């Protein structure tokens, strides 16, 4: 699955039970994280969104929260990230993940994110086999152009709704955030003899 497909599923309100965001493109990781935030109403985020840095031997307890019905209805999102890409996951964590994947919560979507996971590890192999894998690889020129078009269209619509044009004024369709995203994506549209920018 591509990041575009992941974001589209969120927008339609039909996310999978468990996702594994896998790959080195940190820009795409951040864009998918923003999409999760956007999928929840602002008033529900405090109750229906939890971001946790993975700690060994605590996954079972963390996943128990996924079975609680959201206080404001809708769906709960749990995001697990780890600077070490889950390399310290124990057998206990593996068993907890395996059990959850067999009986995922109907009320939640659980997201694991890793930049350079060791695919030899059982925990990673389980995620790759049982979760919906989202490939966070650098976009090629065609994908970057498509992403840029959609991103700027969305940014322009949001800006227009938030800041209507005053008489004699001029609308701005690109915020500072959108400009940074545009500049990042334009690296993928550069001629082949130029070096793409690395984000870290």
N, C-alpha and C positions, 0 to 999 in steps of 0.2 A: 504494500500500500504506500502511496506517495503522501507527502504532507498535504497536498491539495485535497486528496480524497479524505484524509483525516479531518481536515477543517470543514469540508463539505458535510460529512456525517454529523459533526457537531452542530452545524448550522441547521440541519434538518431535524435535529432532536432525536437522532437515531444512532447514538454511539454504541460501540461494542462494550462488553463487560470488562475486558482487560486489553490494554495496549502496551507495546514495547517500542518506544522511540529509540532507534538505534542508528548511530552514525555521527560523524565528526562535525557536521555543519551546525555550529552554535547559533547562527542566525535563524535557521529553521527550527531549532529547538525552542528558541524564544518566541517565534511566531506561533508555534503550536501551543505554547503555554498561554500566550495572549488569547488565542482562540478559545481555550478552555474557560478563561475568565469571562470572555464575551458571551459564552453559551449560558451563563448564569445571570439572572437579574441582579443588579447591584445590591438590593436588599437581602438577597439570599446567600451572597458569597461568604459572609462571616460564618454561616451555619452549614453550608453545603460544599465548601471547598477546604481541603486540608493539604498542605505541602509539608513533606517530611524528608529530612535527610536520613537515608537508610542507616540503621544500626543493627549489627548482628544480634541475633536471638530475640529481636523485638517484633519481627514481622507478624507473627501470629496475633499478638495483641493489637497491632495497628490495623490488621485486616478485620478484626472483630467489629470495628467501627463502621465498616462498609455495610453491615447487615441492619443497621439502625435506619428506620424510615426517616427521611429528611423532614425537619420540623416545618418547613414551608412548602412541602410537596416537591414535585420535580425530581431531581436526581443529584446525588452526591458525587463529587469527584475527589479522589485521593491521588496525589502525585508523589512518587518516590524518586528521588535522585540520589546520586552518590558520587563524590569526586573520585572514588576508587573503582567505580563501575561495577559494584557488587562483588568484587573479588573476595571480600571477607564474609560472604554469605555462608552460613553453616548448614549442616545437615538438617538441623531443626528448622531453619528458614526455608530450605528446599521442601521439606514436608509440609510446612504451613502454606507455601505457595501452591504446591501440588493439590492439597485438599481444597484450597479456595478455587482453583481453576476447575475442579470437578463440580463444585457447587457455588458458582459466583452469585453475589447478591443481585437481586432484581432491581435494587434501588440505587446502585452505584456503578461508576466507571473508575477502574484503577489503572493508573498510568505509571509505568516504570521508564525512566530515561537514562540512557548510557551513551557516552561519546565513543569510547574504544573498548567495548566489552571483550573479555577473553572468551571466545566461543568454545573453548575446550572445557569450560566449567559447567557442571550439571545445572546450576541455577540459571545460567544464561541459555543453555540448550532447552530447558523447560519453557522459558519465555518464548524462545524462537519457535518452538513446536506448538505451543498451546495458545499463545496470545496473538492478537493482531499486530503484526510487525509493521512499523512505519519507518521507512528508510530515509534517514536524515543525511543524504548525500548531497554534495554541491550540485546546484542546478546547471544543466547544460544551457546553451544560448536560447534555444526555443522555449524551454521550461521557464527560464529567467524572464523572458519577454512576456510570457503568459502570466506569470506571477506578478510582474511589475504592473501590467495593465489592470489586473483585478485588484491589486493592492491600492493603486492610486485612485481607481474608480470608487472603491469603498471609502478611502480617506476623503475624497472630494464630497461624497454623499454625506458623510458624518459631519464634515466641517460646515457644509451648507445648512444642515439641520441645526447645528449648534450655534452658528453665527450667520443669521440672515443678512443679506446685503442691505446696507443703509442707502437712502437716496444720495446719489452722487458719489457713492463709495465703490469699492472694487472687491470682489470676493477672492479669498485666498483658498485654493484647493489643495494645498500641501502644507501640512504642519511640519515642525522641526523633526518630529519622529518619522513622518512619512518621507521627508527628504533623506534622512539617514538610511531608511530602508531602500529608497530608490538608488542611492549611491552604492549601497552594498550590492544590489541586484545588477546594477550596471557593470559591475566588475565581470559578471558572467556574460555580458554582451560585448565586451571589449574584443578587438581583433585577436586572432589566435596567437600572435607573436608577443602579446603583453602578458605579464604575469598576474594571475588573479590575486586579489587581496585575501589574506588569511585572517579570520576573526577568531579571537580567543578570549 
